[in-house]
Amino acid sequence: MLKVPGTGAAGTNGARVDKIGALAAHVVEHALASGLSWDEAILAFGVAAKAIAARAADEGAGTVEQCAGLAERRLKSGMTQSADVLRAFLR
């Protein structure tokens, strides 16, 4: 099961987990169809994370450095999750 820090008792807020799973599945489908190699797609995710962090900073969530640092920690946290959570979304 996907664990999302900050989403309740065990990090398993159902609606939030479902949204994250659906977005992840959407991103994976587009990455696989992009024609990029798997490692190029991963690079694109990092670039996208930094762009989202910059936008969050523009909207007052913190400095660019703070938001980028949180983005990096969240990406690393995501890497600790089992990809099995996406099976239902990728069928």
C-alpha positions as CSV (number, residue, x, y, z in Angstrom):
1,M,0.0,0.0,0.0
2,L,1.2,3.5,-0.8
3,K,2.2,5.5,2.3
4,V,1.9,9.3,1.9
5,P,3.5,11.3,4.7
6,G,1.2,13.9,6.2
7,T,-2.1,12.2,5.1
8,G,-3.4,10.9,8.4
9,A,-2.8,8.2,11.0
10,A,-0.9,5.7,8.9
11,G,-0.3,7.9,5.9
12,T,-3.0,6.1,4.0
13,N,-5.7,8.7,3.4
14,G,-7.7,6.8,0.7
15,A,-8.7,9.8,-1.5
16,R,-5.2,11.2,-1.5
17,V,-3.6,7.8,-2.2
18,D,-6.0,7.3,-5.1
19,K,-5.1,10.7,-6.6
20,I,-1.4,10.0,-6.3
21,G,-1.8,6.6,-7.8
22,A,-3.9,7.9,-10.7
23,L,-1.4,10.7,-11.4
24,A,1.5,8.3,-11.2
25,A,-0.2,5.9,-13.6
26,H,-0.9,8.7,-16.0
27,V,2.7,9.9,-15.9
28,V,4.0,6.3,-16.4
29,E,1.7,5.8,-19.4
30,H,2.9,9.0,-21.1
31,A,6.5,8.2,-20.3
32,L,6.3,4.8,-21.9
33,A,4.7,6.3,-25.0
34,S,7.1,9.2,-25.2
35,G,9.8,7.3,-27.1
36,L,12.4,8.3,-24.5
37,S,14.5,5.7,-22.8
38,W,13.5,4.8,-19.3
39,D,16.4,6.8,-17.8
40,E,15.6,9.9,-20.0
41,A,12.0,9.7,-18.7
42,I,13.4,9.7,-15.1
43,L,15.5,12.8,-15.9
44,A,12.3,14.5,-17.2
45,F,10.6,13.7,-13.9
46,G,13.4,15.4,-12.1
47,V,13.1,18.5,-14.3
48,A,9.3,18.5,-13.8
49,A,9.8,18.3,-10.0
50,K,12.1,21.3,-10.0
51,A,9.6,23.3,-12.2
52,I,6.7,22.4,-9.9
53,A,8.9,23.4,-6.9
54,A,9.7,26.8,-8.5
55,R,6.0,27.4,-9.1
56,A,5.2,26.5,-5.5
57,A,7.9,29.0,-4.4
58,D,6.3,31.7,-6.7
59,E,3.0,31.0,-4.9
60,G,4.6,31.6,-1.5
61,A,5.2,28.0,-0.3
62,G,8.8,28.9,0.6
63,T,12.0,29.8,-1.2
64,V,13.0,28.1,-4.4
65,E,15.7,26.2,-2.5
66,Q,13.2,25.1,0.3
67,C,10.7,23.9,-2.3
68,A,13.3,22.2,-4.4
69,G,14.7,20.5,-1.3
70,L,11.2,19.2,-0.3
71,A,10.7,18.1,-3.9
72,E,13.9,16.1,-3.8
73,R,12.9,14.5,-0.5
74,R,9.5,13.6,-1.9
75,L,11.0,12.1,-5.0
76,K,13.3,10.0,-2.9
77,S,10.3,9.0,-0.7
78,G,8.4,7.9,-3.8
79,M,11.3,5.7,-4.8
80,T,10.9,3.8,-1.5
81,Q,7.3,2.9,-2.5
82,S,6.4,-0.4,-4.2
83,A,5.5,0.0,-7.9
84,D,2.8,-2.7,-7.2
85,V,0.4,0.1,-6.1
86,L,0.1,1.1,-9.8
87,R,-1.1,-2.2,-11.1
88,A,-4.7,-1.4,-10.8
89,F,-4.2,1.9,-12.6
90,L,-2.1,0.4,-15.5
91,R,-4.5,-2.3,-16.6
